[in-house]
């Protein structure tokens, strides 16, 4: 098969060369259907394959670390929010106890009174 002037064979990396089907062990019938010899550049194919795998691996490791970082951040935020709620509830219950009258032990006659009242009673006694 010969090239016509001004036309290149598809897949022809050097362009303008004549191809002989017998040189590549291609039957004439296959060449008539457009089958051509493909010269693979194994070096380039290997380089780009390895580079693609390395880049994919780096992206995968980056996504893994980003996931764990975000998970840790969200866990810490949830922990702080729940601790904050717990502290608020404790403060509120402490304030209610400090500012109210109530019974601690009725049999022994122990009661709790608001701090302001206790200070006033203490000052009145002394």
ABEGO torsion letter per residue (X at the ends): XBBBBGBBBBGBAAEGBBBBAAAAGBBAAAAAAGBBBBBBBAAAAAAAAAAAAAAAAAAAAAAAAAAAAAAAAAAAAAAAAAAAAAAAAAAAAAAAAAABBBBABAAAGBBBBBAAAAAAAAAAAX
